[in-house]
Amino acid sequence: MVDTAWKQILHSLEKSLNPGLFTVWIKPLGGRVEGGRLTLTAPNEFVANWIRDRLLQVIRESAAEVLGGEPRISIQVQPRKPAPAEAAVRRKPVAQVTRSTHLGLPLEHGPKPITAPNWRFSFDDFIVGPSNELACAASKSICNSIFNTDHLFLSSGPGLGKTHLLQSVGNALCRSANRKHLKVACLSSEDFATRMVLAIRAHQVDQFKAQFREGIDVLLMEDVHFFQGKEKMQEELLCTLGALRDRGCKVVLTSSFMPKEFSGVDDRLVSRFCSGFLAHIDRPDMETRRRIVMDKASRLQVDVPVEVSELLAERITTDIRQLESCLNNLVLKARLLNRAVTMNMAWEVLENYAVQNAAPGFADIIDFICKSYSLSEEELRSKSRKRQVVLARNTAFYLARKHTEMSLKSIGERLGRRHSTVLKGITKVEREISMQTPLGRQIQNTAERLTP
């Protein structure tokens, strides 16, 4: 019988996590609440370690919501009973898992492949400026034979165009391919890891390896910094990249960091990342941002005055996605009210966004974090591992990386931390925000209040 409290926690987790994460990692867990302790039982050590590393905070928050206070959480591994009869029973459900496939790999709730008609971006709608012209040129070149390498590594902060260029490469290759059915795998690093786990469970590791090493012509993979600290997955990715290179396949990888900034990644894999062309995308300048606004407005078939485009470009400086979102909301408001886009309307819409006259400096960020989390600067720099202090410190890392040109090493030195600690903290914050967990929404709300 399922523990009633655990059942309620499961229900809360199902609402806060995306279906794939919930099905793959949370659903297999057993749970029991006794007193102030929540005991989780994982099917194997791999799942247990994954939960400890990536999802423990989300579980803790859902448990606190259900129980009215944070419980102590322990994770144990279910004992194996390798009886022949049990092994036979375990093999039977494999047929049920094969209800949907991706690249031939059995998946229950795996992401579907992106085919040519579903590409969201192309080079035609990518605005080139000084900050991204090298990355754009390299991305275009990998689509033809004049490029002397088939491997490209793109890095940038969030919302600056990595995904746009990655998808544009896939789009262009599919349109120009000599063969009718170019086999392209376009996925996030977490998707790759999830598929690997599902293949292990379904006893189809050989099929998984064959599909990614021999069954595709192009690999487009996002956020490879996800593999930090995951030795088994790093080994699989290394072998996959080696096999694709031997076959002359094209590979584009993206990350929030350059390979030299990675921590907990095998030197051989870092070397493989660096073996192709490396291109970093910086924050766009004012003119590029203004051109992005005007191009987007043209595609939306709306007349946006020059002074409005300049206002938006001046006020939203660090995230192109946010800039485009602001314009979308402005256009929608104008259409709903059946009015023309005006400066007054633009100012009204901008009130909903984290706007600024200039990027905040490191001192501004530290002052803002201390006020937001009710901490002193000494506490922020201290060795304290209290949850609130660690959260504040990681948020400071994230904002410093987003709003300044400081290196990870410089950020760490200013707060008495190693660059690997800064990298780990930023990765955790970005992951929480991208998953839209309760903690991620809290961090995002805090970050959006930052003004110089």
N, C-alpha and C positions, 0 to 999 in steps of 0.2 A: 504494500500500500504506500502511495506517494505521500511523503510528509506534507501536511496542509500548508505550513508556512513556506516550505520550499516550492510548492506548487504556485503560490502567490508570487514568490520572487521570480520564478520562471516566467509567469505571465507579464510581470513588469519588464523583465529583460527582453521578452519578445517584442514589446512595444518600443523599447529604446534602441534596439540593435537592428541592422538590416537583416533580411531573411536568411541570406547566405551565411553570415557570421553566426547567427543564432542556431541554424540547423547543423552546421559543421562542428562548432565548438561547444555550444551551451547544451543543446538537446541531449548529447550522449552522457552528460554528467548526472550523477546521482547526488541528492542533497538531503541533509538531515539537520534540523535545528534543535539544539538542546541547550536550554538556559541562554547564555549569551554567546554561544558558539555555533557557527555554521560549518559543518563538515561536508566537503565536496568529494565525490569519488569519481576519478577519471578512468576511462577504459585502458589507458596505457600512460607511460611516463612522458611520451612525446606530447600528448594532449595536456597533461598536467603542467608541464613546463610552459607550454604556450599560454595556458590560462594564467599562470603566475606572472608571465612577462607582459601580456597584452590586455587581458580582460579583467584582472582582479579588481581594479578600481571601479569598473562599471558594475560588477557583481556586488561590491561593497555598498555602492550607492543605492542600488535597487533593494538590497537587503535592509539597509537603514530606513528606506521609504516604507517597507512592509512592516518591519519590526519596531520602528519608532526609535531606533538607535543603532549605531554601528556595531555589528557583532565581531567577535574574533573569528577569523576564517582560516581553516586548515584544509589542505588538499592532499588526498591520499590516492594511491593507484589500486584499482581493483585487482585482487590476486588472480593469477592465471591458473586455469584448471585444464591442462592440455590433454583431456581425454579424447579418444578417437571419435566418439559419438558427438561430443560437443563441437569438434572441429568440422564434422560433417554438417551440423546444424548451422555453424557460422558461415559455411560456404553457400548455403541456400539463398540468403537474402541478396546475393550479388545480382541476380537476375532482376530484382526489384529496383536496384540502384540504376540500372541502365535505361531508365525511362527517357532521359534526355542525354545528348552527347555534345561535346565540344571537341572538334578535331579528332573525333573517334574515341575520346576518353570518357568513360562512364561518369556521369555527374547527376546528382539528384537536384541540386539547385544551383549549378554552376552557371557563370555568365556565358551568354551565347557569343559566338564569334561575330565580329563586326564585318559585314560584307560591304562591297563597294557602294551600294545605294544608301548605306547608313552612315557614311563618313560625315562627321559634323563640320569639318573644316577643310579648307583647301588653301593653296598658296595665293589664289586670287583675292581672298579676303584677309590676307595677312599684311598689315601695314609695316613697312620696313623703315627703320631709322638707325641712327648711329649705335644704339644700344643692342640691336639684334641683327644687324646686316650680315655679320659673319655667320651666325647660327643659321640664318635663312639661306644664305648662299651655300653653306655646307649641306643643308637639308635638300635643297634643289639638286645639288650636284650628285648626291648619292642615288638619285633617281635615274641617272644616266651613266654611261660607261666612262666618262672623262674623269670621274673621281678615282683616285688611286687607292682608296680603301672602301670596303663595304660596311665598315663599322663606324657608327657615329654616337657620341656621348654628349647629350645636352644637359646643362644645369642652369638653374635660376631659382629665385625666390618664388613663392606662390603667386599665381595669377599674372605671369609675365610672358606666357606664350609657349611653354614647353609642349603642352598637350596639343596646341594648335599646330605646331610644326610637325610633331610626331604623326598626327592624323593626316596632315597634308602630304607627308611622304607616302603613307599607305594609299591615300586617294590617288595621287599621281601615278604610283606604280601600277595600281589596278587598272587605271585608264589606259596606260601605255604598254601594258604587258603583251608580248607576242602570243602567249598562251591564253586561252579563253578563261581558264580558272586558275589564277595565281593563288597559291595557298598562303594566306597571311594570318599570323597570330598576333592580335593586338590586345594586350591585357596589362593589368597592373601586376606588380611583383607579388602582392598579396594573393591575387587570383592564381598565379602560378603556384604559389605555396599551397593554397587550398586544394588545387587539383592534384598536387603531389600527395597530399594527405589522403584524399579520397581514393587515389589509385592504390596507395598502401593498404587502405582498409579493404578495398575490393580485390586485393591480390592481383593487381594488374599494373605493377610497376614497369614491367617490360614494355607493355603497350604505351604507357605514359612516356617513357624514354624514346620509343620509336616515333611517336607522334611529333614530339618537339625537336628531335634530332634529325629525323629523316622525312617527316611528313609535311614540312612547311618550307616555303621559299623565302619568307620574310618574317622576322621577329621584331615587333614593336612593343617594348616593355617600359612601363612607367615606374618611377619611385624605387629604383634599385637599392637605395639606402635602407629599404625595409629588411634586407638580408643581413644587416649587421648583427653579429652574435648568433647567427643560425648556421652552424657548421655544416650540417647534413644538406641543407638546402643550398648553401654556397657551393658545395661539391657538385651537386646536381646541375646547378646553373653553369658552373665552370665547364663541366663536360658537355653541356648543351651548346654553349657558345663555341667551344672548340670544334664540335661536330659541324656546326653551321658554317664556321669559317672554312673548314676543310672542303665543304661542298660549295663554297662560293656564294653563300646566301647573304642577304643584306640584313643588318641588325641596327636598330636605333634604340638607345637606352636613354632614359631621363632620370634626373635626381635633383633634389633641392641642394645638393652639395657636389663638389668636385671629388673625384676618387681619392685625391691626396688627403681629403678631410675626413674620410671614413675611419671608423673605429670598430674593432672586432670583425674585420673582414680579412680573409686569407690573402696573403701577399700575391699569390698567383692570380686570384680573381681581380685584385686591384690592377695588376699588370695587364690583364685581359681587357679591363675597362679602358685602360690608357693606350691600348694598342691601336685603336682607331683614331678618328679625329675628335678632339675635345673642343667644345664651344660653349661659352658662358653667355647668358642673356642678362644684361644689366637693366636697371629701371629706366624706362623711356624718358626722354627729355620732354619739355613743354610742347614743342612743335609736333613731335610724334604723337603725343597724347591728344592734341587738338585734331590732328589728321584722323586719328582713330575715331573720335567722336563724329566728325563730318562724314567719314566713310560709312559708319554704322547708321547715321541718320539717313544717308542716301539709300541704303539698303532697306531701311524702314519706310522709305518714301515719305519723308516728312521734312519740312523746311525748318532748319534750326539756325537762328541768327548767329553770325560770327561771334558776337560778344557772349552768347550763351555757351558756345563750344569752348571759348577761351576760359570762361568761368569754371566749367566742369573740369577742364584740363588743369587749371590752376589749383583747384581745391582737392582733387583726388589724384594723388601722385604715385602711389606705391603698388596699386593692384588694378590691372586692366579689367579684370572680371568685374570689380566693383564699379569702375568707370562706366562700363557698358551696361551694368545693371541700373545705375543711376539714370542713364539716358533712356533705357527701356521704360523705367517708371515715369520719367518726365513725358515721354511720348504717349504712354498709356493714359496719363492724367489729362493731357491735352485732348485726346480723342474722346475720352469719357465725358469731358465737359464741353466738347465741340468748340474748342478755342485754339488759337494759335499758340505756339511755344513762345514764352516771353521770359525776360530776366526775372520778374517777380515770381513766376511759376517755378523757375529753376532754383531760386533761393529756397522756396518752400520745400521742394523735393530734397535739396541738399541737407536739410535739417535731419533727415533720416540716415545720413551717412557720416562716417568718420572722416570729416574734412579737415584740411589744414592749409595754412599759408606756406609752410615749409616743413620739411621732414624734421621731427624732433631729434635732438641730440641724445647721446648716451645719458648725460646727467638728467635731462628731462624725463627719460624713460625710468631711470632709477627712482626719481622723486615721485613719479606717477605710480609706480608699483608699490612703493612704501606707503603711500596714502591709500591706495586701493585695498591693500591687504593689512593695513594697520600695523605695519612693522617699521622698525628703525633701520637705517642703512647698515648699522653694525650687525643686526640680526640677519639681514639679507646676505651679508658677506660671511656670516658665521658658519661653523660646521654643523649646525643644527639639521637634523633629519626629520623634524616635525613636519607633518603633512602640509600644513599651511605655508610653512617657510619654503619647502621644496617646490610647491606649486607656484608660489610667487617668484622664486628664483628661475624656474623653467619658463615662466611667462616673460620674465625680463630677458632671458636668452632669446626667446622667440621674437620679441619686439625689437631688440637690438639688431638681430639679423635682418629683420624685415625693413627697418627704417634707417639703418646706417650702413656705411660701407665697411664697417669693422670686420676683421677676420674672426673666425672662431677662437683662435688663440688669443687675440686682443680682448675679445669679450670675456673669455675665461680669466685672463690676467686681472681685469678690472674687478672681478668678483671672487678672486682667489680660487679659481677652478681650472682644471685641465681642459684642453680643447675637446677631448673625448667626452667629458661630462657635459659640456655645452651642447655638443652634437646629439648626445642621447636625450637631453632635456628638450631640445627643439623638435626632435623626431617624435617624442611622446606627445607634445602639444599639438603638432600638426596632425598626428593620427587621431587624437581626441576630437579635434575640430572637424576633420574630414568625415569621421564616423558619426558626427552630431550626437555624441553621447551627452548625458546631463552635464558632465564635467567639461566637455568640449564646448557646449553652448555657453557655459559660465565663463570660460576663458575667452571665447569670442566676444561676448558682451563686454567683458573687461577691456579687451584690446581695442574695441571700437570706441571706447570713451577717451582714448588717448588723444590729446591735443597739445600743441606746443605751448 
